[in-house]
Amino acid sequence: MMLVYTLEDLPNIAEQLISNVKHKIVLFEASMGTGKTTLIKEICKQLGVQDVISSPTYSLVNEYESNNGLVYHFDFYRIENEEEAYHIGFEEYLDSDAWIFIEWPDKVINLLPENVSKIKIDILDNQKRSLSYN
């Protein structure tokens, strides 16, 4: 499915994604500055996360409590190799029943399970993004 949206549409987009993605492990594929973290923040908000939601660029993973259990948000932009993800116990996170949002999944491609949902975001202009997901 493909959607075109603006910042004002994010609550509806997030709600639709929560209801329609097939798997709770969600890969966000997009270039720098496309709005991955902004979308993940809104999804977390829709899931009932009360904490301040921020990018885990330096910590690699942020953990949040939601109305639906734990949410893990990974950002692998800064890792050099998959071994770094392995050392933080990434595979154990994948075995949980939590929502797992992964930015820069190409950096850990060999560690990912087959059953994941993918969200691809592209910039259309300064205001609009296109999003496709499975």
C-alpha positions in Angstrom: 0.0 0.0 0.0 1.3 3.5 -0.8 0.3 6.7 1.0 1.2 10.4 0.5 1.2 12.4 3.7 2.2 15.7 5.4 3.1 16.3 9.1 -0.6 17.0 9.8 -1.5 13.5 8.6 0.9 11.7 10.9 -1.6 10.7 13.6 -3.8 9.0 11.0 -0.8 7.5 9.2 0.5 6.1 12.5 -2.8 4.6 13.4 -3.2 3.0 10.0 0.2 1.5 10.2 -0.4 0.0 13.7 -3.6 -1.6 12.4 -2.3 -2.8 9.1 1.4 -3.9 9.3 1.7 -7.7 9.4 4.5 -8.0 11.9 5.6 -6.1 15.0 9.2 -5.9 13.8 9.1 -2.9 11.5 12.0 -1.8 9.3 12.1 1.8 8.3 13.9 2.3 5.0 14.6 5.9 4.0 17.4 8.3 3.4 18.7 10.8 6.1 16.2 13.5 6.9 13.2 11.8 5.5 11.3 11.6 8.8 11.8 8.1 10.1 12.2 9.2 13.7 9.3 11.6 13.4 7.0 8.8 12.2 8.2 6.4 14.9 7.6 9.1 17.5 4.0 9.3 16.3 3.5 5.6 16.2 4.8 5.3 19.8 2.4 8.1 20.8 -0.5 6.2 19.2 0.6 3.0 21.1 0.3 5.0 24.4 4.0 5.7 25.2 4.1 8.5 27.8 7.9 8.9 27.8 9.8 11.5 25.8 10.6 9.7 22.6 13.9 10.5 20.9 16.2 9.0 18.4 18.6 6.3 19.8 21.4 7.4 17.5 24.1 7.2 20.2 22.6 4.6 22.5 21.5 2.3 19.5 18.2 1.4 21.3 15.6 3.2 23.4 13.0 1.2 25.4 9.6 2.6 26.1 6.6 1.3 28.0 3.3 1.5 26.1 -0.3 0.5 26.7 0.5 -2.6 24.6 3.8 -3.6 26.4 7.3 -2.7 25.6 8.5 -0.8 22.5 12.1 -0.9 21.2 13.4 1.7 18.9 16.7 0.9 17.2 18.9 3.3 15.1 21.8 1.6 13.5 23.1 4.5 11.5 26.4 4.8 13.5 27.3 1.1 13.7 30.3 -0.1 11.8 29.3 -3.8 11.5 26.6 -6.3 12.6 28.8 -7.5 15.4 28.1 -4.3 17.3 24.3 -5.0 17.2 25.0 -8.6 18.2 26.9 -7.4 21.3 24.0 -5.3 22.6 21.8 -8.5 22.5 19.9 -7.5 19.4 18.8 -11.0 18.7 17.3 -11.3 22.1 15.2 -8.2 21.5 13.9 -9.8 18.3 12.7 -12.8 20.3 10.4 -10.6 22.4 6.8 -10.0 21.6 7.4 -6.2 21.7 6.9 -3.7 19.0 10.4 -3.2 17.4 11.2 -0.3 15.1 14.5 -0.3 13.3 16.1 2.6 11.5 18.9 1.7 9.0 18.0 -2.0 8.9 20.5 -2.5 6.0 23.3 -2.3 8.6 22.0 -5.5 10.4 20.4 -7.3 7.4 21.9 -10.7 8.3 20.5 -10.6 11.9 16.9 -9.9 10.9 14.2 -12.6 10.8 12.2 -13.2 7.7 8.9 -12.1 9.2 9.2 -8.3 9.3 7.2 -5.4 8.0 8.9 -2.9 5.9 8.1 0.8 5.6 9.7 2.8 2.9 9.6 6.6 3.0 10.5 8.9 0.1 10.6 12.7 0.0 8.2 14.2 -2.5 8.8 17.9 -1.6 9.4 19.9 1.6 6.0 19.2 2.9 5.0 15.7 1.5 6.3 12.2 1.9 5.3 9.0 0.2 5.1 5.9 2.3 4.7 2.3 1.2 4.5 -0.7 3.5 3.8 -4.4 3.7 
